[in-house]
Amino acid sequence: MKTCSSLLGVLSCWYILTSEMVQSDFGTSTKGRIDHCNKTVDIYEDITSPEVTSSNFGKPLYCSYRFRSFKGTPKDYILRIRFKKFKFGVLVNGTFCQGGFMQILDHAGKGNAATITSKKEVPGSYCGEIEQPQTFLSETSSVRVIFQTNNFTDQTYYSFDSRAEQETQVYLRYGQHPELYPNRRGLLNPGSYCDRTFKECRLQTCYVQSPAYPGVYPRNLKCNYWLNTKNPFIRLYIQNEEFNVDGQRCENIITCPMRPITSGAEYCPYDYIKIYDGKNASSPEIGTFCGMGKFPHSIVGTSEDLFVEFVTSAAGPLLNTGFHFNVGNMPGHMQTAGEKNGSCDWILSSEHLSRDHHTEGIFMSIAHWYPPHTSCTYHLLGLPNQVVRVYFPSFRVNGIESPVTSDWTGDCGESLTLYDAAEPDDTRIIKTFCDTFSKPAEKHDFVSTGNSMFIRFESKTGSYSGSSLYYWAHYDFFNNTKFGTAIPDTVCDEEFVSWKPSSGYFRSPVNTLVYKRQGTVTDPDAKSQPIICHYKFMTDVRLFARIVLKIESIKFKDHNYKTPIEKDNDCWYSERDKLLIWEPEEIDAGFGLNRTIINQSNTNNGLCLFNNVNKTRTTSNPYTSEIKFVSSGNSLNVELNLNPLHAALSYFKYDVPLFEARYEFVHGPLCGPSIIQPVDEGELIFPRFDAMGFVEPPKTLECIWEIRVREDRDLWLHFNQVNFVTDDCQDGRLEVYLPSRSVDYPFMSACGHNATALKNLPLLTSKDVEEVVDKSSTTANSASQRRRRQRRYVHVRFVGNAYPHKAQFKIAWSELSHLPRNPDGTPRAARRTSEADNECAFLCPGDERLCLPARAVCNGVVNCPGVPNDESPSTCNRWDHGSVGSVDTGVGDDPGALAAIALFAAVTAAIVVFSASLFAASTYCRRHRRQLLRSDRPEASGRRAMALSDRSTDRIYSTVTLQ
């Protein structure tokens, strides 16, 4: 009996050892085969479902496995459980496991963040079948796996193995160098399994992942993620990984096709993520997402915070690996200086920029998500005298890549419209950009005509990640002050009229955008056309007859022109920056006068100024270096002409005026005609009493007369009956300017205190009254130009600031010829003649070099200076008796000629003596009657041929500095 018992024991041991060896060859331990359920297993041990026997077939089965570490296991580790085979129960309606299920409890111990987690209240269930191995990566080091079925058959089975891994080994979960970013997966909230908080995320520092990622995520979860960045426009995006949340309900593609990534709660009833634009679930909902594939877009919030909610159903397949998002923010964000109304409506004003000490503002395209039918506006508002400029340093037009809705199929799903108005007005659209057909407009200036511009962005589709029209817009405001009346449809042209302010200041455009624009109004981008600003001055002859223009300063910059300055001889056709002044051709036919102290040209009968003139003021000298231009008629043009190649670089946002000037409309009706044509003798009386009834007496007045002189004539100018209001020169001043002298100073100036100086004016020779010609001109027609420009005149100016109409004076003048000379150089003797065209019939008694025509002798007007003169009684007696010297007739000392003359004198002597008494009486009556007529007609019109023209057909340019 003993022997049998011993033999039985040996056989049993042999059987057990043999069985272990056989089972070891198939990878299943004897221990695992004998006791498959409810045990603690070693890591790295393979586990399979129990063998189906007659004792357990069709019976309920409950198996629970815990994992035991071994010596050498890392302190902080996670478990990678690989399910090689799995078929347990059936998923019904996506929410219930029928016939069996598996549960994974990942709940206790120290996690990777050294945080104690608690067991989930109700674990979820897996069921169904897998065809490919699936992996579960625990969040903690303590995991329990439970299999349970009510009907265990050969169609219910499982097989898995496990291993422990450190964080550095799970690259897809923790990334590179996890020791440098211990909170890369967020801070796990105490007492929760998957709620995590992320603070001040930046590139590659925050990983928003589903639990157990990159493995299959657990069931019956609700995980909350609080995301935050330091700067606005938080961005949630997937870089290289795939998104797989409820992408498949089973592995059979035919019966369970893959679900593409879908948005909308109605399309995601089981597993989904929900994203909110803010800090919690009460914030606006951006969208609900599920499906499988490449996440097509990033989600961009409107602020620094996003709230993400991840929900899984209570039961589901052992599939779907979840998500891995990165967190950052949209780059290039700049704080807009303005007032925000609502989510994206802005008021951007010049006051906001000034308050922040900025000269330019910036706004960008919508970089965050927005729902369909979104409208965002920007109202750019300047001060009343400003205009608005908008330009885009960067502008891209893309297709709509991440629409919230795909219902829109037409053109212009998204658009950006610029209005030249303070509100949307379809009649004042500057430009509209659309996502389907517009070209970008980088670095092109869009400028309003007023102080407002309205910009509106509209989207019919919405977007998760910002506008398809990507733009970076700069805006600024420019002072568009006009000193005159702006001419419509021009950039910088102005008009000045005398029935508005009769005097004022103007300068180069304050709005320096003018210098950046090129070409014409119809083609502002043409680069070959100069930049031109016109200033037009007009007056009504019933109000004023002249325009006085004073150029106070010119400040052009030096440029490298194609033609050197020393070779650029024609200012009018030069490429240099210049200021042009001229009178319209239909008004003027005269010619100009140029100043010698500056380099200027009059090629086109005007002034062309290109050298700088400094604006100086000195107390010791009442005259300045300004240039004064006096028009001859009632119209004047000024033109600023700039080289387009240098204007933008030199003058854009250059606050210094390129020129400064003042204008004044002068010579009112009280002054009478402004230009007096050449006459033998004339006079000018101020004020014109016949105009007193038509105009109100002015408080200030300036008159400028031009007395023109014939060629080779001297001028004797004398003032009579001069009465000033006061002795102060500010109340009344008479000045005489000669074209042959410096235009900076008058030839004569008299006020109330020195009015007697007017009686001692010297005779003005023909050289004194002839203007100087610029002999340096080298143009092709310079000779003819010089001949045409040699005019002869005298300017007389009267200025009164205190009741000037009360001042009175009379100016008389006479033209005197020079006595002709014999061939030997000796002056000829004057001879009496009745020929009207003889201009030298009478020698002036005071200076026998001067002579008068016969018609000007003894006519009641003194034409010869000195005493005696041509009106002296003795002179007239001799003239009446023909006893004046005669011009040398060439008879010399011929005796025959002398005898003939003596005979003729004897014959006529009796007749002369006979009529002497009658002739004397007739002469006395005639002279007495002439004196009576002069006293009754102060203007002496008609008989003395004053020839005071109402208007001149000649043009006068005068740059004299009159004060």
QUIJO-V598424 format. One record per backbone hydrogen bond with DSSP energy under -0.5 kcal/mol. CO is the residue of the C=O (numbers start at 0). NH is the residue of the N-H. If there is no record, write none. Layout:
co	nh
CO	NH
CO	NH
This chain:
co	nh
0	4
1	5
2	6
3	7
4	8
5	9
6	10
7	11
8	12
9	13
10	14
11	15
12	16
13	17
14	18
15	19
16	20
17	21
18	22
19	23
20	24
21	25
22	25
22	27
23	26
28	32
29	33
30	34
33	35
38	40
38	65
40	67
41	44
46	159
50	52
52	55
52	56
55	58
58	151
60	148
62	146
63	38
64	144
65	40
67	42
69	72
74	76
77	164
78	80
78	137
79	81
79	162
80	82
80	135
81	83
81	160
82	133
84	158
85	129
86	156
87	127
88	127
89	91
89	97
90	92
91	94
91	95
95	91
95	97
97	89
100	147
101	125
102	104
102	145
103	105
104	106
104	143
107	141
108	116
109	140
110	113
114	110
115	190
124	315
125	101
127	87
128	250
133	82
134	215
135	80
135	137
138	111
139	78
140	142
141	106
141	107
142	66
143	104
144	64
145	102
146	62
147	100
148	60
150	152
151	57
152	155
156	86
157	48
158	83
158	84
159	46
160	81
161	43
162	79
164	77
165	168
165	169
166	169
168	170
169	172
169	173
170	174
176	179
176	180
180	183
182	185
183	206
185	187
186	196
188	191
194	188
195	225
196	186
200	229
201	204
201	205
205	207
205	326
206	208
207	324
209	212
211	136
211	214
218	123
220	311
222	309
223	195
224	226
224	307
225	197
226	305
227	200
232	329
233	300
234	236
234	327
235	298
236	325
241	243
242	292
243	245
243	321
244	290
246	258
250	252
251	255
257	259
258	291
261	289
263	266
263	267
264	267
271	310
272	288
273	308
274	285
274	286
275	277
275	306
276	283
279	282
283	276
286	274
287	263
288	272
289	261
290	244
291	260
292	242
297	299
298	235
298	300
299	368
302	233
303	228
305	226
306	275
307	224
308	273
309	222
310	271
312	219
313	124
315	126
316	318
319	216
321	243
322	209
324	207
325	236
327	234
329	332
335	337
338	346
339	341
340	344
343	345
343	376
344	340
345	347
345	378
346	338
346	348
347	380
348	352
349	353
350	354
351	355
352	357
353	356
360	474
362	472
365	466
369	462
370	373
373	458
375	456
376	345
377	379
377	454
378	347
378	380
379	381
379	452
380	349
382	385
384	479
386	477
387	447
388	475
389	445
390	392
390	473
391	442
393	471
395	397
395	469
398	400
401	463
412	459
412	460
413	434
414	457
415	432
416	455
417	429
417	430
418	420
418	453
424	427
425	428
427	419
430	417
432	415
433	437
440	391
440	443
444	446
445	389
449	387
450	381
452	379
453	418
454	377
455	416
456	375
457	414
458	372
458	373
460	403
460	404
462	369
463	299
467	397
467	469
468	470
469	395
470	364
471	392
471	393
472	362
473	390
474	360
475	388
477	386
477	479
480	509
483	485
484	494
485	487
486	489
492	486
493	535
494	484
495	537
496	499
501	664
503	662
505	660
509	511
510	513
511	514
511	515
512	515
512	516
522	519
522	525
523	517
528	518
529	531
530	641
532	639
533	493
534	637
535	495
536	635
537	497
539	542
539	543
545	665
546	548
546	630
547	663
548	550
548	628
549	551
549	661
550	626
552	659
553	612
558	560
561	563
563	566
563	567
564	567
566	568
568	570
569	572
570	573
577	640
578	608
579	638
580	606
581	636
583	586
583	587
590	956
597	599
598	609
600	607
601	604
606	580
606	608
607	600
608	578
612	553
613	615
619	621
620	617
626	550
628	548
628	630
633	538
635	536
636	581
637	534
638	579
638	640
639	532
639	641
640	577
641	530
642	645
642	646
643	647
645	649
646	650
646	651
647	651
650	653
652	654
657	554
658	507
659	551
659	552
660	505
661	549
662	503
663	547
663	665
665	544
665	545
666	544
667	670
667	671
668	671
669	687
673	705
674	676
675	707
679	814
681	812
683	810
685	808
686	688
687	690
688	691
690	693
690	694
698	802
700	799
701	666
702	797
704	706
704	795
705	675
705	707
706	793
709	712
713	815
714	716
714	763
715	813
717	811
719	809
720	722
722	807
726	752
727	730
727	731
729	800
730	801
732	798
733	749
734	796
735	746
735	747
736	794
737	740
738	771
741	744
742	960
747	735
749	733
750	753
751	754
753	756
754	757
755	758
756	759
757	718
757	760
762	764
763	714
764	768
766	769
767	739
768	792
772	774
773	776
778	781
780	784
781	785
782	786
783	787
784	788
785	789
786	789
788	790
790	770
791	708
792	738
793	706
794	736
795	704
796	734
797	702
798	732
799	700
802	805
803	806
807	722
808	685
809	719
810	683
811	717
812	681
813	715
815	713
816	850
819	827
821	824
825	821
834	837
836	838
837	853
841	851
846	843
846	849
848	818
849	843
850	816
851	840
851	841
852	855
853	856
855	858
860	862
868	871
869	857
871	875
872	876
873	877
874	878
875	879
876	880
877	882
878	881
885	830
890	893
893	897
894	898
895	899
896	900
897	901
898	902
899	903
900	904
901	905
902	906
903	907
904	908
905	909
906	910
907	911
908	912
909	913
910	914
912	915
914	918
915	919
916	920
917	921
918	922
919	923
920	924
921	925
922	926
923	927
924	928
925	929
926	930
927	931
928	932
929	933
930	934
931	935
932	936
935	937
936	939
939	943
940	942
941	944
946	676
946	948
954	590
955	957
957	629
958	627
959	961
